[in-house]
Amino acid sequence: MSIGAFAQSISSSPYSLYGVGSLYESDFGVLPSIGSAGIALPSTTFINNLNPASLGSMAQNHFLFDIGGKALATTYQSSSKTEKRNNFQFSHLAFAFPVTKNSGFSVSLQPYSSAAFKISNLKLPISDSQESYYLTAAGSGGLNNLSFSYGYRFGSKLTVGASGTVLFGNTVEDRAFLVNTAITTIHKKTDYNGLRANLGAQFKIDSTLTIGTTFKVPSQIKASKVQSVAVIADEVTTSIETDKASDVDDYYMPLEIGFGISKRFKNNVNMTLDYEKSFWNETGQSDIYGDFVNQDRYALGFTYSAKKNVRKYWDRIQYAAGVNFDTGYLEVDGKRVNNAAFTIGLSLPIENTFSALNISYSYGQKGRIADNLIKENYHKISLNLSLDGIWFLKRKIE
């Protein structure tokens, strides 16, 4: 029987079968262009969602608004099949403003995870047995991330910040298990809700060098489900459960620690380097199809601005490039589901403010071709519109 597991919608990954779906990559402003590195970058010209401490560097009277989306063209390859999918995804909606001359506040809404998959006749072994069963499944849904962040600057060098995040959403799954000649069908809707905190800090060593760190607190996301179960054998359908409400295993988010450095060279080249560690092993959770493992993420990005003549539009364009590598938090059949990508991008200024249209292109690979695993080759174009409005200033010229 053929083996297939291909994404159908927003997640663009068959690995959204696991947990609450694939974790969603959503970065603001110029961040997608520099490999999603930016823990040490301040929120002076755009909203930096990687570190709440960045809000302490906001300019006075500037109101920042950011909205984004991305288009994906993905090729999925298994040992026996190749398939292509194209889609467009909403990325985020956010705004930020200074509260005092030393502090800033932001609100953002973005997906946290996305589950959208379809699997046909996936052969899996039965534990402690030489026999196998076949799985057919489809799912949709995911979690949303609503964040409130505040950053404060002490003196001219140190900024600290905190975020409070509300996670909410649901997943809907239909699964059919074929064992010998009997089919068991399960329709399940699972609702999730919970809170999480994120702490951050940035320290400016000198005018060209800044370091940053983040600390995401582990949290428990409550879950409950409504489920219907039926068994089909000898063309007779027997209902086991019908819309039965019950508790289900909660979803646990790990402790995550990040470190970043930002260095400027000759006033027009900036380098940003990040490292993050996610301790999924410590959550004690697993999936019947795989295991959660500790995750490492590395990101490196560069920006370049000519700035020879600020009156010339082309001299104000910012060019960017970056790479990132992620070891992944899933292990299937003893094999890691990792991800690697490189990006290039432009930041096109709008008028004589901080407003800009950020465009980036990424090429990446996720997973590998192996038993029950799929390799993803993807092309991604990200569009982030970062708008800057100057508030509470009197007109000097009518």
Stockholm file with secondary structure:
# STOCKHOLM 1.0

chainA/1-398         MSIGAFAQSISSSPYSLYGVGSLYESDFGVLPSIGSAGIALPSTTFINNLNPASLGSMAQNHFLFDIGGKALATTYQSSSKTEKRNNFQFSHLAFAFPVTKNSGFSVSLQPYSSAAFKISNLKLPISDSQESYYLTAAGSGGLNNLSFSYGYRFGSKLTVGASGTVLFGNTVEDRAFLVNTAITTIHKKTDYNGLRANLGAQFKIDSTLTIGTTFKVPSQIKASKVQSVAVIADEVTTSIETDKASDVDDYYMPLEIGFGISKRFKNNVNMTLDYEKSFWNETGQSDIYGDFVNQDRYALGFTYSAKKNVRKYWDRIQYAAGVNFDTGYLEVDGKRVNNAAFTIGLSLPIENTFSALNISYSYGQKGRIADNLIKENYHKISLNLSLDGIWFLKRKIE
#=GR chainA/1-398 SS CCCEEEECSTTCCGGGGSTTSEECCCCCTTGGGGTTCCTTCCSSSSCCTTCGGGGGGCCTTEEEEEEEEEEEEEEEECSSCEEEEEEEEEEEEEEEEEEETTEEEEEEEEESEECCEEEEEEEEECTTSSCEEEEEEEEEEEEEEEEEEEEEEETTTEEEEEEEEEEEEEEEEEEEEEETTEEEEEEEEEEEEEEEEEEEEEEEEETTEEEEEEEECCEEEEEEEEEEEEEEETTEEEEEEEEEEEECCCEEECCEEEEEEEEEETTTEEEEEEEEEECGGGGCCEETTEEECCEEEEEEEEEEECCSCTTSHHHHCEEEEEEEEECCSEEETTEECCEEEEEEEEEEECTTSSCEEEEEEEEEEEEEEETTEEEEEEEEEEEEEEEEEECSCCCSCC
#=GC SS_cons         CCCEEEECSTTCCGGGGSTTSEECCCCCTTGGGGTTCCTTCCSSSSCCTTCGGGGGGCCTTEEEEEEEEEEEEEEEECSSCEEEEEEEEEEEEEEEEEEETTEEEEEEEEESEECCEEEEEEEEECTTSSCEEEEEEEEEEEEEEEEEEEEEEETTTEEEEEEEEEEEEEEEEEEEEEETTEEEEEEEEEEEEEEEEEEEEEEEEETTEEEEEEEECCEEEEEEEEEEEEEEETTEEEEEEEEEEEECCCEEECCEEEEEEEEEETTTEEEEEEEEEECGGGGCCEETTEEECCEEEEEEEEEEECCSCTTSHHHHCEEEEEEEEECCSEEETTEECCEEEEEEEEEEECTTSSCEEEEEEEEEEEEEEETTEEEEEEEEEEEEEEEEEECSCCCSCC
//
